[in-house]
Amino acid sequence: MKIAYIIPSLINQGPIIVVHSLVKYLKDKVEQIDVYYFDDKIGMQFDCSVHQINEKQTFDFDSYDIIHSHCLRPDRYVVRWKHLIQKTKIITTLHQDTFVTFSFQYNKLFASLATSYWIRYQKKFDGIIAISNQLRDKYKSRVGDKITTIYNGCNVQFDNSKLNNSIVEQIQLLKCNHFKIIGTYAYITKRKGLIQILNALLVLPDFAFVIIGEGPELKILKEKVIQMKLTARVIFFNYQNEPYNYLQFFDVFVIPSYSEGFGLSMVEAALAKKSIVCSDIASFHEIFDDEDVLFFKLDDTVSLSKSIFIAHNMRLTKGENAYKVANNRFIASTMGRNHLEYYNKMIINNY
């Protein structure tokens, strides 16, 4: 089998991490894998041939058995050149609740139009993978029966040699000042809900908050920290290529999103045996239950602060419980095996 993955860039974000893990698992199980990407940004190193292209540039599509695209621009690119694809099966992955994501970025009218625009492309694919049953069930009526669920999986390899000493020192200084560390990493948008953690800090004086990542909401978040007089207890760090290496310094991992397709960083935290606090949304309940993590009600500071407090007190037990679930269901090899089975069905059964 020959597979081509098409992604927007090589930067370390959810869909690209998924492709990176797939390549790592599948490279010895198929004949050939190539990754094609658009944006010239420093990012992840792939264990296969990598090619930068532009959206007006084609390659030999039919030299592959499977072309699997991720995100809007790659989807649009594949459909644009679909007339040149005669035998190769084309697949896309639904990584997010598109409407909700666009609603937070823009407004509901734009979100509705943009979602319809994207779905128009997705419907032209031979197969669509949803990363949760919640997403599958929500979008099935719009894209048809060609949609199926394959959960994401992680392939984390903790490596202290990749740590930034300055980041470690600043976190350790917080610990030396007797603060308990709440930590997270994300592409910082309004949808990630990080402002909620700042509100919780006002009633949790013994806790500090470490945020790793960049994004359009970063400036606003930093301004809020100053306004709320939390500069001594909130530290921002720039994008890190493998942020999960810093999980070891967190007492509690938080993921307070208003919407998520899956929650990859939460699974990474579980594999690091971290105690996790997450928002009470359907996609998170699909991954873990109350024995594994602490759920809180969105925009409810009392609920959030209580969950953080309990998560810290029960951090060893919760960490072990979350690890068992993640290690059993959401590791990269499981995701890779499920993708390989799906690819084979697409090819053999001529779906």
ROTIVEX-384639 format. One record per residue: residue in one letter; x, y, z of N, C-alpha, C in turn. Coordinates in steps of 0.001 Angstrom, whole numbers, padded with zeros to 6 digits, always signed. Example, Ala and Ser with C-alpha at 12.3 -4.5 7.8 and 13.67 -1.06 7.14 Angstrom:
! ROTIVEX-384639
a+013190-005690+007800+012300-004500+007800+013200-003300+007800
s+012850-002250+007080+013670-001060+007140+012900+000030+007870
END
This chain:
! ROTIVEX-384639
m+000833-001194+000000+000000+000000+000000+000873+001253+000000
k+000465+002241-000787+001161+003523-000828+000198+004617-000367
i+000678+005444+000572-000184+006444+001201+000441+007825+001069
a-000383+008816+000733+000038+010215+000752-000825+010960+001767
y-000183+011655+002684-000892+012524+003621-000695+013970+003180
i-001761+014754+003218-001679+016170+002870-002125+016986+004073
i-001254+017876+004536-001509+018675+005730-001150+020133+005462
p-001674+021055+006253-001383+022476+006002+000073+022845+006238
s+000671+022301+007298+002047+022633+007664+002612+021493+008500
l+003828+021677+008978+004455+020662+009838+004406+021063+011309
i+003724+022172+011623+003726+022696+012979+002992+021755+013928
n+003430+021739+015174+002920+020793+016169+001535+021203+016672
q+000504+020805+015929-000885+021012+016323-001657+019735+016062
g-002855+019627+016677-003615+018395+016694-003595+017535+015450
p-004114+017997+014312-004158+017150+013117-002782+016705+012627
i-001799+017593+012767-000449+017253+012310+000177+016220+013243
i-000101+016339+014534+000378+015343+015502-000206+013978+015171
v-001485+013956+014801-002142+012699+014440-001440+012060+013240
v-001170+012844+012219-000491+012321+011023+000914+011839+011379
h+001599+012594+012223+002940+012198+012665+002905+010823+013326
s+001917+010604+014181+001780+009312+014862+001418+008203+013885
l+000570+008512+012910+000201+007509+011902+001413+007080+011088
v+002212+008061+010686+003414+007747+009909+004342+006847+010712
k+004522+007188+011959+005437+006413+012821+005000+004953+012946
y+003679+004743+013043+003166+003382+013178+003168+002631+011845
l+002787+003308+010764+002549+002633+009493+003789+002464+008623
k+004857+003183+008925+006007+003229+008011+006595+001853+007708
d+006531+000914+008658+007085-000424+008447+006023-001426+008002
k+004785-000965+007832+003680-001869+007515+003106-001643+006130
v+003564-000590+005475+003107-000322+004112+004317-000092+003220
e+004083-000069+001926+005191+000053+000975+005802+001451+000967
q+004959+002484+001061+005455+003853+000927+004510+004834+001608
i+005093+005841+002267+004328+006959+002813+005048+008251+002446
d+004287+009217+001949+004811+010552+001692+003889+011574+002349
v+004493+012632+002864+003724+013729+003448+003905+014968+002577
y+002798+015610+002216+002813+016850+001445+002235+017969+002321
y+002870+019129+002281+002403+020239+003122+002583+021554+002378
f+001885+022610+002883+001891+023911+002213+002807+024943+002871
d+002601+025218+004139+003241+026363+004797+004685+026084+005196
d+005531+027044+004934+006954+026928+005268+007179+027390+006704
k+006861+026515+007651+007047+026816+009070+007830+025684+009728
i+008670+026040+010667+009439+025031+011394+008483+024174+012214
g+008650+022876+012151+007717+022007+012864+008265+020624+013111
m+007398+019640+013010+007724+018274+013379+008567+017587+012301
q+009381+016641+012755+010195+015829+011853+009474+014503+011603
f+009220+014175+010345+008490+012965+009991+009433+011855+009546
d+009050+010607+009868+009849+009442+009498+009482+008947+008103
c+009442+009870+007147+009132+009508+005771+009531+010677+004872
s+009347+010535+003587+009647+011626+002664+008616+012741+002829
v+009107+013975+002867+008246+015139+003084+008457+016114+001920
h+007353+016638+001379+007438+017495+000206+006600+018754+000418
q+007203+019903+000244+006427+021138+000292+005871+021438-001092
i+004583+021743-001154+003925+022065-002414+003083+023332-002211
n+002547+023855-003282+001552+024916-003163+000237+024400-003736
e-000822+025144-003519-002150+024657-003873-002390+024598-005378
k-001494+025206-006150-001617+025155-007608-000730+024080-008221
q-000038+023360-007359+000956+022378-007813+000418+020970-007588
t+000531+020110-008570+000054+018736-008433+001233+017778-008264
f+000900+016546-007921+001885+015462-007929+001191+014246-008535
d+001868+013146-008618+001306+011953-009267+000317+011276-008314
f-000912+011759-008299-001922+011280-007354-002152+009771-007460
d-002221+009273-008673-002566+007863-008860-001407+006901-008632
s-000283+007434-008182+000805+006534-007771+000567+006030-006342
y-000489+006542-005714-000818+006137-004344-002127+005343-004337
d-002280+004516-003310-003546+003809-003101-004509+004658-002277
i-003938+005423-001350-004727+006263-000444-004146+007671-000411
i-005002+008666-000562-004628+010048-000276-005511+010505+000883
h-004876+010887+001973-005614+011239+003194-005275+012678+003568
s-006258+013557+003457-006023+014972+003747-006597+015360+005103
h-006007+016407+005676-006405+016892+007000-006500+018410+006973
c-007655+018941+007347-007938+020373+007458-008447+020948+006126
l-008939+022185+006199-009680+022775+005086-008859+022918+003808
r-007691+023533+003890-006925+023771+002661-006533+022474+001961
p-006039+021470+002692-005778+020187+002035-007030+019560+001414
d-008172+019654+002127-009415+019116+001559-009772+019831+000255
r-009676+021143+000270-009987+021937-000914-009030+021609-002057
y-007767+021404-001693-006747+021066-002684-007070+019734-003370
v-007425+018729-002580-007722+017409-003153-008922+017483-004087
v-009968+018176-003649-011171+018280-004487-010878+019079-005751
r-010062+020089-005630-009712+020897-006803-009093+020041-007909
w-008261+019085-007497-007555+018252-008472-008147+016840-008589
k-009354+016671-008096-009972+015344-008104-010129+014783-009519
h-010300+015660-010485-010471+015192-011868-009221+014484-012388
l-008080+014679-011707-006843+013993-012097-006659+012670-011351
i-007548+012400-010419-007448+011183-009593-008413+010144-010145
q-007872+009081-010703-008695+008083-011377-008975+006843-010508
k-007981+006408-009753-008158+005141-009025-007879+005249-007529
t-007153+006265-007116-006771+006408-005709-007971+006787-004854
k-008074+006172-003672-009137+006508-002732-008743+007760-001954
i-009668+008697-001877-009389+009938-001155-010214+009981+000138
i-009531+010322+001217-010119+010289+002557-009800+011595+003265
t-010721+012065+004089-010469+013227+004939-010848+012884+006375
t-010344+013673+007313-010676+013481+008724-011366+014724+009267
l-012460+014506+009981-013171+015586+010671-012580+015696+012072
h-011758+016723+012278-011006+016864+013523-011711+017721+014578
q-012808+018366+014205-013426+019330+015112-014900+019486+014795
d-015632+020077+015719-016986+020506+015437-016854+021817+014669
t-016922+021733+013368-016595+022870+012515-017437+024100+012836
f-018736+023904+012999-019620+025038+013262-019266+025731+014576
v-019069+024960+015628-018757+025547+016936-017412+026263+016898
t-016434+025651+016261-015107+026269+016162-015169+027610+015452
f-015846+027659+014328-015970+028919+013585-016814+029938+014347
s-017771+029458+015138-018605+030378+015923-017778+031157+016929
f-016812+030493+017545-015943+031169+018507-014972+032117+017815
q-014547+031748+016627-013599+032588+015898-014259+033819+015292
y-015499+033651+014823-016155+034718+014070-017551+034978+014656
n-018590+034535+013958-019959+034641+014457-020771+033499+013860
k-021999+033332+014326-022775+032161+013929-023169+032187+012453
l-023415+033367+011911-023752+033441+010494-022573+032995+009635
f-021393+033546+009939-020198+033140+009200-019918+031657+009426
a-020101+031208+010673-019843+029804+010998-020724+028877+010178
s-021978+029248+010030-022906+028430+009245-022489+028367+007780
l-022115+029512+007227-021693+029562+005824-020388+028810+005608
a-019422+029016+006528-018115+028364+006405-018226+026853+006563
t-019083+026419+007481-019284+024984+007677-019877+024343+006427
s-020877+024998+005846-021486+024477+004615-020466+024435+003480
y-019627+025449+003431-018582+025527+002412-017623+024337+002546
w-017190+024048+003758-016256+022948+003986-016926+021605+003722
i-018150+021450+004193-018867+020191+003997-019063+019893+002513
r-019230+020929+001722-019372+020748+000282-018158+020019-000293
y-016979+020315+000246-015762+019609-000176-015710+018204+000412
q-016004+018076+001699-015890+016775+002367-016796+015718+001735
k-017944+016134+001251-018883+015193+000645-018345+014566-000632
k-017326+015168-001207-016750+014657-002462-015675+013593-002212
f-015359+013340-000945-014358+012326-000617-014997+010935-000596
d-014150+009924-000786-014640+008541-000727-014956+008120+000700
g-014241+008688+001643-014463+008337+003043-014137+009497+003956
i-014861+009561+005091-014631+010603+006090-014465+009928+007444
i-013380+010271+008124-013130+009748+009467-013461+010829+010485
a-014330+010519+011428-014601+011405+012560-013799+010899+013746
i-013276+011817+014559-012414+011396+015670-013199+011131+016951
s-014533+011208+016867-015382+010834+018008-016759+010467+017484
n-017484+009683+018259-018856+009350+017893-019745+010585+017915
q-019434+011501+018822-020206+012728+018931-020140+013518+017622
l-018951+013633+017045-018803+014321+015764-019465+013538+014631
r-019275+012245+014638-019891+011399+013606-021408+011568+013596
d-022007+011483+014778-023461+011552+014865-023993+012931+014484
k-023236+013973+014824-023688+015328+014532-023639+015639+013034
y-022617+015122+012335-022409+015504+010940-022852+014442+009930
k-023304+013309+010424-023712+012228+009519-024840+012659+008587
s-025793+013413+009104-026929+013840+008284-026494+014782+007163
r-025313+015388+007305-024853+016365+006309-023854+015771+005313
v-023120+014752+005749-022116+014174+004840-022460+012760+004394
g-023441+012123+005054-023878+010802+004630-023225+009655+005386
d-023527+008442+004950-023072+007228+005631-021588+006931+005442
k-020911+007715+004606-019485+007486+004366-018624+007863+005576
i-019218+008423+006622-018461+008847+007803-018385+007718+008830
t-017213+007528+009406-017000+006513+010439-016116+007088+011528
t-016075+006422+012680-015285+006915+013817-013998+006130+013976
i-012892+006846+014083-011627+006266+014538-011046+007246+015547
y-010877+006800+016769-010353+007679+017810-008888+008021+017559
n-008509+009207+017976-007103+009584+017940-006298+008757+018942
g-005008+008728+018727-004113+008056+019658-002802+008814+019761
c-002125+008654+020863-000885+009400+021113+000331+008491+021040
n+001433+009084+020664+002717+008391+020641+003728+009289+021337
v+003645+009366+022661+004519+010267+023403+005775+009531+023865
q+006897+010174+023658+008181+009644+024114+008861+010756+024913
f+008710+010683+026216+009229+011738+027081+010760+011773+027022
d+011288+012973+026868+012724+013124+026660+013206+014416+027334
n+013872+014273+028458+014338+015442+029206+015411+016242+028466
s+016069+015622+027502+017106+016347+026765+016509+017447+025887
k+015193+017384+025667+014527+018374+024826+013891+019497+025631
l+014117+019501+026929+013561+020549+027781+014328+021856+027618
n+013604+022953+027710+014199+024284+027731+014514+024631+029181
n+015791+024828+029498+016197+025043+030887+015543+026277+031509
s+015349+027305+030701+014728+028522+031212+013299+028260+031665
i+012558+027474+030874+011181+027138+031247+011160+026327+032534
v+012032+025346+032602+012095+024497+033796+012416+025326+035034
e+013369+026208+034913+013770+027035+036062+012632+027920+036547
q+011884+028485+035626+010786+029367+036026+009651+028590+036694
i+009395+027394+036216+008370+026565+036872+008849+026122+038247
q+010108+025748+038327+010662+025323+039606+010656+026461+040620
l+010833+027684+040149+010787+028831+041050+009399+028979+041660
l+008370+028748+040855+007011+028762+041393+006850+027710+042476
k+007392+026521+042230+007306+025450+043213+008072+025814+044489
c+009211+026458+044313+009993+026884+045482+009240+027916+046321
n+008354+028645+045665+007516+029614+046366+006231+028984+046886
h+006232+027638+046882+005157+026835+047476+003835+026913+046723
f+003904+027174+045417+002687+027136+044614+002484+025736+044041
k+001253+025318+043991+000868+024096+043290+000631+024483+041826
i+001086+023654+040911+001124+024052+039501-000045+023471+038706
i-000861+024383+038184-001852+024029+037173-001187+024283+035821
g-001279+023339+034906-000610+023529+033624-001464+023123+032448
t-001167+023720+031295-001818+023325+030058-000961+023751+028880
y-001231+023198+027708-000640+023688+026463-001680+023571+025367
a-001671+024562+024479-002723+024624+023463-002410+025695+022439
y-003131+025647+021333-003199+026774+020413-004249+027697+021004
i-003838+028874+021449-004662+029687+022337-005699+030495+021557
t-006930+030016+021631-008080+030703+021042-009146+030859+022122
k-010161+031630+021812-011263+031817+022762-011931+030496+023086
r-012012+029611+022088-012653+028315+022274-011977+027470+023344
k-010701+027715+023608-009963+026932+024602-010369+027271+026031
g-011032+028400+026244-011608+028704+027551-010630+028974+028671
l-009416+029423+028353-008384+029566+029383-008667+030693+030373
i-009487+031655+029989-009848+032732+030905-010508+032178+032159
q-011151+031029+032040-011810+030414+033195-010811+030051+034292
i-009622+029654+033891-008601+029290+034881-008143+030524+035644
l-008045+031654+034949-007663+032894+035630-008686+033249+036701
n-009950+033092+036388-010999+033366+037375-010891+032430+038580
a-010549+031173+038311-010414+030210+039405-009236+030541+040312
l-008169+031100+039743-006995+031454+040545-007335+032469+041637
l-008350+033282+041394-008734+034289+042386-009243+033656+043676
v-009724+032418+043596-010199+031722+044795-009299+030541+045155
l-008170+030425+044451-007192+029367+044729-005815+030007+044920
p-005602+030679+046034-004361+031453+046225-003091+030617+046296
d-003218+029306+046491-002038+028446+046595-001613+027855+045250
f-002320+028234+044192-002045+027663+042879-001477+028707+041919
a-000612+028236+041007-000104+029051+039900-000450+028344+038599
f-000436+029107+037505-000879+028585+036213+000213+028760+035166
v+000588+027651+034513+001603+027659+033454+000921+027351+032118
i+001113+028241+031140+000487+028087+029826+001576+028029+028762
i+001587+026958+027981+002533+026811+026881+001764+026882+025572
g+002132+027831+024710+001470+027906+023421+001306+029321+022923
e+000853+029427+021703+000612+030711+021065-000744+030674+020373
g-001203+031841+019927-002481+031877+019245-003115+033248+019319
p-004222+033451+018631-004842+034776+018526-005385+035341+019827
e-005621+034482+020818-006171+034960+022088-005086+035254+023123
l-003819+035014+022773-002727+035143+023730-002608+036560+024281
k-002646+037549+023415-002501+038942+023860-003603+039327+024827
i-004831+038943+024524-005971+039256+025396-005798+038581+026746
l-005329+037345+026725-005133+036596+027966-004063+037259+028836
k-002994+037706+028219-001935+038379+028966-002440+039687+029580
e-003261+040405+028846-003831+041650+029369-004741+041369+030564
k-005483+040275+030495-006359+039890+031607-005554+039565+032857
v-004436+038898+032672-003574+038548+033804-003111+039813+034529
i-002744+040832+033776-002317+042101+034367-003481+042780+035083
q-004628+042829+034426-005808+043453+035016-006231+042777+036314
m-006091+041463+036350-006524+040690+037520-005429+040566+038582
k-004275+041198+038313-003146+041208+039239-002677+039790+039574
l-002511+039011+038507-002089+037621+038663-000707+037349+038062
t+000037+038395+037779+001320+038230+037089+002308+037371+037873
a+002181+037332+039190+003104+036523+040001+002747+035037+039959
r+001545+034744+039442+001077+033352+039482+000700+032789+038117
v+000932+033531+037068+000655+033025+035713+001878+033270+034836
i+002370+032213+034220+003534+032332+033340+003184+031790+031961
f+003512+032554+030930+003300+032143+029545+004630+031734+028921
f+004600+030631+028181+005775+030204+027438+005398+030013+025968
n+006339+030293+025086+006092+030174+023655+005866+028724+023246
y+005388+028575+022042+005191+027263+021439+006423+026379+021622
q+006187+025141+022044+007246+024138+022191+006914+022951+021289
n+007934+022405+020669+007720+021348+019694+007118+020082+020302
e+007528+019749+021522+006990+018576+022209+006608+018992+023629
p+005503+019726+023781+005150+020303+025082+004849+019278+026160
y+004531+018051+025753+004221+017035+026759+005418+016718+027652
n+006627+017094+027239+007795+016871+028097+007739+017682+029390
y+006900+018725+029409+006783+019572+030602+005661+019122+031528
l+004936+018081+031150+003863+017583+031998+004374+017147+033370
q+005602+016686+033418+006172+016209+034682+006216+017284+035755
f+006157+018557+035351+006246+019653+036313+004868+020167+036745
f+003800+019611+036161+002441+020041+036504+001879+019145+037601
d+001181+019737+038536+000438+018960+039535-000942+018585+039007
v-001546+019499+038266-002871+019277+037678-002839+019788+036240
f-003335+018979+035315-003454+019415+033923-004894+019851+033675
v-005067+021016+033044-006414+021518+032779-006653+021665+031279
i-007852+021345+030865-008276+021551+029475-009720+022046+029523
p-009881+023367+029648-011206+023957+029900-011959+024376+028631
s-011817+023632+027567-012360+024022+026265-013887+024060+026244
y-014413+024978+025442-015846+025021+025189-016252+023971+024167
s-015315+023591+023323-015570+022571+022312-014255+021933+021911
e-014254+020617+021726-013087+019889+021232-013568+018700+020430
g-012859+018402+019357-013180+017201+018617-012806+015949+019375
f-011677+016021+020078-011196+014836+020809-010535+015211+022128
g-009483+015978+022119-008746+016291+023340-007438+015528+023419
l-006602+015714+022393-005348+014968+022292-004409+015272+023449
s-004309+016542+023836-003401+016897+024931-003837+016266+026241
m-005133+016077+026410-005645+015429+027615-005183+013973+027684
v-005177+013306+026550-004695+011924+026508-003191+011885+026782
e-002449+012849+026245-001016+012923+026532-000785+013097+028033
a-001602+013943+028662-001487+014145+030106-001798+012860+030862
a-002785+012121+030389-003126+010849+031021-001977+009848+030911
l-001320+009827+029754-000190+008909+029575+001003+009307+030447
a+001005+010570+030906+002026+011023+031856+001549+010850+033298
k+000381+010223+033466-000223+009961+034786-000507+011249+035550
k-000971+012258+034820-001340+013524+035438-002809+013504+035859
s-003104+014194+036942-004483+014404+037365-005073+015493+036475
i-006253+015227+035908-006806+016076+034856-008129+016704+035267
v-008261+017989+034957-009533+018700+035099-009963+019143+033710
c-011188+018820+033323-011656+019170+031985-013097+019638+032021
s-013478+020363+030991-014841+020883+030911-015833+019747+030670
d-017041+020002+031099-018110+019005+031068-018782+019011+029695
i-018036+018514+028682-018567+018484+027317-018580+017048+026805
a-019430+016799+025810-019686+015431+025355-018437+014712+024877
s-017581+015403+024122-016402+014735+023567-015436+014269+024643
f-015378+014979+025772-014503+014559+026867-015099+013377+027629
h-016423+013383+027777-017081+012244+028432-016936+010971+027606
e-016756+011131+026308-016570+009972+025448-015204+009323+025670
i-014266+010089+026202-012913+009584+026425-012749+009032+027847
f-013155+009818+028827-012974+009447+030232-014294+009548+030984
d-014341+008920+032161-015508+009086+033018-015095+009701+034349
d-016019+009777+035277-015787+010488+036541-014708+009849+037411
e-014440+008582+037204-013398+007922+037988-012003+008303+037505
d-011919+008779+036285-010622+009029+035666-010183+010490+035738
v-011130+011412+035587-010820+012837+035556-011864+013603+036361
l-011612+014891+036581-012578+015774+037232-013216+016658+036168
f-014533+016610+036064-015264+017474+035147-015777+018709+035885
f-015835+019848+035204-016416+021041+035799-017412+021679+034829
k-018358+022415+035380-019353+023099+034572-018747+024351+033951
l-018953+024513+032665-018394+025651+031947-018858+026979+032547
d-017910+027912+032647-018182+029259+033158-018723+029257+034582
d-018378+028237+035329-018774+028132+036744-017493+028067+037575
t-017095+029206+038119-015820+029289+038834-015796+028407+040070
v-016931+028291+040747-016998+027434+041941-016759+025984+041554
s-017426+025538+040503-017262+024171+040034-015821+023907+039602
l-015232+024840+038875-013862+024674+038392-012854+024656+039527
s-012947+025614+040436-011978+025690+041532-012079+024464+042434
k-013297+023988+042643-013482+022777+043453-012854+021565+042764
s-013039+021480+041456-012471+020356+040697-010946+020379+040736
i-010356+021563+040609-008898+021682+040671-008385+021270+042044
f-009064+021717+043083-008666+021386+044456-008712+019874+044688
i-009809+019242+044250-009944+017785+044425-008924+017041+043562
a-008730+017511+042333-007769+016865+041429-006371+016872+042024
h-006019+017956+042699-004704+018015+043331-004620+017035+044496
n-005638+016988+045316-005625+016097+046480-005641+014630+046073
m-006260+014333+044941-006370+012944+044473-005474+012693+043258
r-004413+013453+043140-003632+013423+041903-003003+012069+041602
l-002609+011327+042588-002003+010025+042319-003041+009024+041821
t-004175+008966+042501-005237+008037+042116-005812+008381+040752
k-006127+009665+040551-006704+010089+039275-005716+009892+038130
g-004465+010167+038402-003447+009986+037374-003334+008537+036924
e-003367+007631+037871-003288+006201+037548-004523+005749+036773
n-005691+006206+037202-006928+005806+036524-006956+006295+035082
a-006580+007560+034883-006572+008123+033533-005555+007404+032655
y-004413+007080+033240-003368+006374+032483-003865+005018+031976
k-004552+004273+032816-005027+002947+032419-005977+003037+031228
v-006865+004020+031257-007811+004181+030153-007084+004589+028872
a-006221+005607+028983-005512+006101+027800-004610+005033+027200
n-003902+004317+028043-002968+003293+027567-003695+002117+026914
n-004923+001909+027312-005710+000803+026773-006433+001172+025482
r-006849+002453+025363-007737+002818+024253-007163+003853+023287
f-006242+004701+023751-005901+005874+022951-004415+006030+022675
i-003729+004919+022469-002325+004999+022080-002216+004954+020557
a-001080+005411+020057-000904+005574+018616-001031+004259+017854
s-000565+003167+018454-000619+001889+017745-002060+001452+017489
t-002948+001721+018449-004360+001394+018261-004954+002242+017140
m-004672+003536+017168-005144+004431+016113-004589+004005+014753
g-003297+003693+014696-002667+003292+013453-003253+002006+012899
r-003452+001031+013770-004038-000245+013347-005446-000042+012785
n-006232+000804+013453-007595+001066+012982-007605+001792+011638
h-006662+002697+011437-006557+003376+010150-006155+002395+009051
l-005213+001526+009341-004758+000568+008338-005899-000355+007913
e-006682-000812+008877-007831-001655+008567-008837-000903+007689
y-009033+000370+008017-009966+001193+007251-009460+001408+005820
y-008185+001698+005671-007604+001872+004334-007779+000606+003495
n-007508-000541+004112-007637-001810+003387-009066-002064+002919
k-010011-001742+003772-011424-001917+003405-011776-000991+002241
m-011284+000221+002295-011564+001159+001216-011026+000630-000117
i-009858+000022-000090-009212-000454-001309-009850-001772-001798
i-009974-002733-000885-010447-004072-001260-011914-004061-001657
n-012712-003368-000875-014169-003367-001133-014586-002289-002116
n-013599-001483-002550-013860-000424-003519-014984+000494-003056
y-014871+000943-001777-015914+001820-001214-015964+003118-002005
END
